[in-house]
């Protein structure tokens, strides 16, 4: 499932040049050269990951590449990261298993492991310039379940709250969780970014209680708003990024 984001919002994209039933008029960011951040989830037939763990692992993968030294200054990924963030900040989640996963692992990137999930994130690539071993991977097939209900989130830790009123496929939710983590990263001061990274990017992804959702979206915390490329209507709030350091500001 693909998804893109601006500093104020995010949006799923069905692909370059493809019409959307939801998409509104293009913006200036649409006129810039477009890049995507590929994320590949390992989903083996016999042992698929738990849904919540996959969402959390995808969010940490996004944070991992944002904070990697290769993404900063004159690092080998820095130019691609800058070009990507100058346009629509698309994130594309695909799945791999077996030999597909091994080929993906051979490409430059970062693998992040959760309790049951593995997600590999790659430096941004042009929308029409994917490496062939990633381009051939499927977007569908990322529907996942939690074998047990997730435990209650630690109120002292960062939480990415999902909109309880929306139904999203696991692939879309992974991209949206990545967006939420991305917005939290942008909003944090440098010292808090360093602390979060040194702690290993602890976070939880949970569905908000319905009675709290309006309160969360009005709290001043970063909110991901979907631009309506796929699955849900434009302007829908999908994630609130609740980082303790942002509550205090």
C-alpha positions as a printed Julia matrix, in Angstrom:
249×3 Matrix{Float64}:
   0.0     0.0     0.0
   1.43    3.36   -0.97
   1.05    6.59    0.89
   2.39   10.11    0.72
   2.63   13.05    3.04
   3.16   16.8     3.2
   4.15   18.68    6.37
   0.44   19.15    7.1
  -1.08   15.99    5.7
  -0.6    12.59    4.16
  -2.22   10.77    1.27
  -2.27    7.34   -0.26
  -1.31    7.13   -3.91
  -2.32    4.37   -6.32
   0.71    5.12   -8.47
   2.15    7.65  -10.85
  -0.32    8.81  -13.48
  -3.2     6.82  -12.05
  -6.49    8.57  -11.32
  -8.03    8.42   -7.85
 -11.74    8.51   -6.99
 -10.9    10.76   -4.04
  -8.0    12.97   -5.21
  -8.55   16.74   -5.27
  -6.73   19.37   -7.35
  -2.92   19.0    -7.55
  -0.69   21.27   -5.47
   2.75   22.76   -6.1
   4.31   19.76   -4.36
   2.76   17.55   -7.05
   4.7    19.47   -9.71
   8.09   18.61   -8.18
   9.9    15.39   -9.2
   8.26   12.62   -7.21
  10.04   10.05   -5.04
   8.83    7.27   -2.78
  10.23    5.7     0.37
   9.97    1.92   -0.1
   9.16   -0.26    2.89
   9.04   -4.03    2.55
   7.39   -6.2     5.17
   8.47   -9.82    5.48
   5.29  -11.89    5.43
   5.95  -15.61    5.27
   2.96  -17.84    4.63
   3.58  -20.07    7.63
   4.35  -17.33   10.14
   2.96  -13.89    9.28
   3.66  -11.13   11.8
   1.06   -9.74   14.17
  -0.66   -6.65   12.8
   0.18   -4.26   15.63
   3.81   -5.37   15.7
   4.04   -4.8    11.94
   2.64   -1.28   12.32
   5.06   -0.44   15.12
   8.01   -1.91   13.25
   7.16    0.09   10.12
   7.02    3.3    12.19
  10.43    2.56   13.71
  11.82    1.81   10.26
  10.8     5.28    9.06
  12.43    6.83   12.12
  15.51    4.71   11.52
  16.16    6.07    8.05
  15.27    9.65    9.03
  17.88    9.54   11.8
  20.55    7.54    9.97
  23.85    9.36    9.42
  23.71    8.37    5.75
  20.56   10.51    5.41
  22.2    13.7     6.73
  24.72   16.24    5.46
  26.81   14.7     2.7
  25.72   11.15    3.46
  25.14    8.72    0.62
  21.34    8.89    1.04
  21.13   12.61    1.88
  20.34   13.88   -1.63
  17.61   11.3    -2.13
  16.13   12.11    1.27
  16.08   15.84    0.48
  14.54   15.32   -2.96
  11.91   13.03   -1.46
  10.92   15.53    1.23
  10.78   18.41   -1.26
   7.87   16.71   -3.04
   5.0    14.51   -1.9
   6.46   12.35    0.84
   5.23    9.02   -0.41
   5.74    5.82    1.54
   5.08    2.53   -0.22
   4.57   -0.7     1.72
   5.05   -3.98   -0.13
   5.42   -7.57    1.01
   8.07  -10.21    0.42
   8.74  -13.79    1.43
  11.41  -16.4     0.82
  13.73  -15.56   -2.06
  11.96  -12.2    -2.57
  12.93  -11.16    0.94
  16.52  -12.33    0.49
  16.84  -10.26   -2.7
  15.37   -7.23   -0.93
  17.84   -7.66    1.93
  20.72   -7.49   -0.53
  19.79   -3.92   -1.53
  21.01   -0.9     0.47
  18.66   -0.2     3.35
  17.89   -0.82    7.01
  16.08   -3.83    8.46
  14.12   -3.24   11.65
  12.89   -6.18   13.67
   9.94   -6.28   16.05
   8.68   -9.17   18.12
   7.3   -11.01   15.1
   7.72   -8.48   12.28
  10.62   -7.57   10.0
  10.46   -4.43    7.88
  13.21   -3.2     5.59
  13.27    0.46    4.58
  15.21    1.73    1.57
  16.42    5.19    0.56
  13.87    7.04   -1.61
  13.66    6.21   -5.3
  11.92    7.98   -8.21
   8.3     6.98   -8.65
   9.17    5.42  -12.02
  12.69    4.28  -11.09
  12.26    1.38   -8.67
  14.98   -1.28   -8.44
  13.62   -4.34  -10.23
  13.79   -6.55   -7.12
  11.46   -4.12   -5.32
   9.27   -3.21   -8.3
   8.17   -6.83   -8.73
   6.92   -7.14   -5.14
   3.2    -7.18   -4.42
   1.35   -4.39   -2.64
  -1.62   -6.6    -1.79
  -1.45   -9.44    0.68
  -0.56   -7.36    3.73
  -3.78   -8.06    5.63
  -2.7    -9.13    9.1
  -4.33   -9.92   12.43
  -3.38   -9.72   16.08
  -3.58  -13.15   17.71
  -4.28  -11.39   21.03
  -5.47   -7.85   21.82
  -2.52   -5.47   22.27
  -1.69   -4.58   25.86
  -2.52   -1.09   27.06
   0.0     1.5    25.87
   2.44    2.99   28.36
   1.25    6.58   28.92
   4.85    7.7    29.42
   5.93    6.43   25.98
   5.16    7.74   22.47
   1.86    6.44   21.1
   0.58    6.67   17.53
  -3.2     6.72   17.91
  -5.24    5.33   15.01
  -8.65    6.72   14.15
 -11.21    4.27   15.62
 -13.78    5.28   13.0
 -11.73    4.15    9.98
 -11.04    0.71    8.6
  -7.63    0.42    6.93
  -5.78   -2.51    5.44
  -2.6    -3.45    7.26
  -0.47   -2.05    4.44
  -2.21    1.32    4.55
  -2.1     1.41    8.35
   1.65    0.68    8.25
   2.18    3.65    5.95
  -0.02    5.85    8.13
   1.86    4.81   11.28
   5.06    5.73    9.46
   3.54    9.13    8.69
   2.67    9.66   12.33
   6.2     8.83   13.42
   7.54   11.13   10.71
   5.42   14.07   11.9
   6.49   13.48   15.5
  10.14   13.48   14.37
   9.68   16.79   12.57
   8.0    18.36   15.61
  10.62   17.33   18.2
  13.59   19.51   19.14
  17.02   18.05   18.41
  17.72   16.92   21.97
  14.48   14.95   22.11
  15.25   13.34   18.76
  18.62   12.2    20.1
  17.04   10.8    23.26
  14.4     8.92   21.3
  16.96    7.45   18.95
  19.33    6.42   21.75
  16.43    4.65   23.48
  15.77    2.61   20.31
  12.63    4.5    19.26
  10.18    3.01   21.76
   6.6     3.54   20.6
   3.21    1.94   20.48
   0.49    1.95   17.83
  -2.99    1.67   19.24
  -6.55    2.41   18.15
  -7.88    5.33   20.15
 -11.0     5.03   22.25
 -13.84    6.63   20.25
 -14.68    9.08   23.03
 -11.08   10.38   23.07
 -10.57   10.81   19.33
 -11.96   14.34   19.02
  -9.93   15.37   22.06
  -6.74   13.97   20.52
  -7.22   15.68   17.16
  -7.84   19.02   18.9
  -4.92   18.66   21.33
  -2.27   20.37   19.2
  -0.37   17.11   18.68
   0.71   16.24   15.1
  -2.2    14.87   13.07
  -1.95   12.89    9.84
  -4.69   13.92    7.42
  -5.21   11.73    4.4
  -5.38   13.35    0.97
  -7.7    10.63   -0.3
  -5.73    8.72   -2.93
  -7.05    5.32   -1.78
  -9.34    3.61    0.71
 -10.64    6.66    2.6
 -12.0    10.1     1.81
  -9.72   13.17    1.59
  -9.18   15.12    4.8
  -9.71   12.09    7.02
  -7.59   12.19   10.16
  -5.85    8.83   10.4
  -3.2     9.12   13.14
  -2.36   11.4    16.06
   1.31   11.33   17.09
   1.33   11.51   20.89
   4.94   11.93   22.02
   5.45   12.9    25.7
   7.81   15.74   24.76
   5.13   17.22   22.51
   2.46   17.13   25.22
   4.55   19.5    27.3
   4.95   22.17   24.63
